[in-house]
């Protein structure tokens, strides 16, 4: 049930601005801020606490899965190297698509920056982004 509710909540943020360091539905989200909001909203993460994409990868290492499905988190590395750091996370809608805050970076600090950079919460095929590291199921 929590998985389905998190998915419903995720859809409500479609089009919301990407803002670096953002974890606020009114001001905007970065990738981990968006995922954290989804997981906190259904009680999977504690109300207090903040994690980066790399921190979530580490937190859910025992819950990693081979293939994506609804509610999984998809993670990406900075490069193709296996030891390269985790730099991005999104929420899987199914086995093909994820929703996440993307298109911005450390210079995307305002909604206007997001507009100028085409940075927002969007749905994309999971495998359309390079350097996919893997998946984890935070609901498991």
C-alpha positions as CSV (number, residue, x, y, z in Angstrom):
1,X,0.0,0.0,0.0
2,X,2.8,2.5,0.9
3,X,4.4,1.8,-2.5
4,X,1.2,2.8,-4.4
5,X,0.7,5.9,-2.3
6,X,4.3,7.0,-2.9
7,X,3.7,6.5,-6.6
8,X,0.5,8.6,-6.5
9,X,2.3,11.4,-4.6
10,X,5.2,11.3,-7.1
11,X,2.8,12.1,-10.0
12,X,1.5,15.1,-8.2
13,X,5.0,16.7,-8.4
14,X,5.4,16.2,-12.2
15,X,6.7,19.5,-13.6
16,X,7.9,21.0,-10.3
17,X,11.1,22.8,-10.6
18,X,14.5,21.3,-9.9
19,X,16.4,23.3,-7.4
20,X,19.9,22.2,-6.1
21,X,19.7,21.1,-2.5
22,X,15.9,21.4,-2.7
23,X,13.6,19.3,-0.5
24,X,10.5,21.5,-0.5
25,X,7.4,21.0,-2.6
26,X,6.9,24.8,-2.8
27,X,10.5,25.8,-3.7
28,X,11.6,22.8,-5.7
29,X,13.5,19.5,-5.3
30,X,16.9,18.1,-6.3
31,X,17.0,14.4,-7.1
32,X,17.5,13.1,-3.6
33,X,15.2,15.7,-2.0
34,X,12.4,14.5,-4.3
35,X,12.9,10.8,-3.4
36,X,13.3,11.5,0.3
37,X,10.0,13.5,0.3
38,X,8.2,10.5,-1.3
39,X,9.7,8.0,1.2
40,X,9.1,10.3,4.2
41,X,5.5,10.9,3.1
42,X,4.6,7.2,3.5
43,X,6.8,6.6,6.6
44,X,9.6,4.6,4.9
45,X,12.2,7.2,6.1
46,X,12.0,9.0,9.4
47,X,10.7,12.6,9.3
48,X,14.0,14.0,10.3
49,X,17.1,13.3,8.3
50,X,18.6,14.1,4.9
51,X,20.4,11.8,2.5
52,X,22.2,12.3,-0.8
53,X,21.8,9.9,-3.7
54,X,25.0,8.2,-2.6
55,X,23.6,8.0,1.0
56,X,20.4,6.4,-0.2
57,X,22.4,3.9,-2.3
58,X,24.4,3.0,0.9
59,X,21.3,2.9,3.1
60,X,19.4,0.5,0.9
61,X,22.4,-1.7,-0.1
62,X,20.8,-4.8,1.5
63,X,17.6,-4.2,-0.5
64,X,19.1,-4.0,-3.9
65,X,17.2,-5.8,-6.7
66,X,18.3,-7.0,-10.2
67,X,15.4,-5.4,-12.1
68,X,13.3,-2.3,-11.5
69,X,9.6,-2.3,-10.7
70,X,7.2,0.2,-9.1
71,X,8.5,1.8,-6.0
72,X,12.2,0.8,-6.6
73,X,14.9,3.5,-6.6
74,X,17.1,3.7,-9.6
75,X,20.7,5.0,-9.1
76,X,23.3,6.4,-11.5
77,X,27.0,6.8,-11.3
78,X,29.2,9.7,-12.4
79,X,30.9,7.5,-15.0
80,X,31.0,4.0,-16.2
81,X,33.7,3.0,-13.7
82,X,32.3,0.6,-11.1
83,X,33.9,2.6,-8.3
84,X,32.6,5.9,-9.5
85,X,30.4,7.7,-7.1
86,X,26.6,7.6,-7.1
87,X,25.3,11.0,-8.3
88,X,21.6,10.6,-9.1
89,X,18.5,8.8,-7.9
90,X,15.0,8.5,-9.2
91,X,11.7,6.7,-8.3
92,X,10.6,3.8,-10.6
93,X,7.1,4.0,-11.8
94,X,7.3,0.5,-13.4
95,X,10.0,-1.6,-15.1
96,X,10.6,0.9,-17.8
97,X,10.0,4.5,-16.5
98,X,11.2,6.5,-13.6
99,X,10.2,9.9,-12.2
100,X,12.8,12.3,-10.8
101,X,14.1,15.8,-10.5
102,X,16.7,16.2,-13.3
103,X,18.2,18.6,-15.7
104,X,19.8,20.8,-13.2
105,X,23.0,20.9,-11.1
106,X,24.8,22.9,-8.5
107,X,24.1,26.2,-10.4
108,X,20.4,25.6,-10.5
109,X,19.4,27.6,-7.3
110,X,16.2,29.2,-8.2
111,X,13.0,28.4,-10.1
112,X,14.1,30.8,-12.8
113,X,17.4,28.9,-13.1
114,X,15.3,25.7,-13.5
115,X,13.1,27.3,-16.2
116,X,16.2,28.5,-18.0
117,X,17.8,25.1,-17.8
118,X,14.8,22.9,-18.5
119,X,15.3,21.3,-15.1
120,X,12.2,19.9,-13.4
121,X,10.5,16.7,-12.2
122,X,10.1,14.6,-15.3
123,X,9.3,11.0,-16.4
124,X,11.9,9.3,-18.6
125,X,12.8,5.7,-19.6
126,X,15.1,4.4,-16.9
127,X,17.7,3.2,-19.4
128,X,17.9,6.5,-21.3
129,X,20.4,7.9,-18.9
130,X,24.1,6.7,-18.9
131,X,25.9,4.9,-16.1
132,X,23.0,3.1,-14.4
133,X,24.3,1.6,-11.2
134,X,21.4,-0.4,-10.1
135,X,18.1,-0.6,-8.2
136,X,17.0,-0.9,-4.6
137,X,13.5,-1.5,-3.1
138,X,13.1,0.7,0.0
139,X,9.7,-0.9,0.7
140,X,11.1,-4.4,1.0
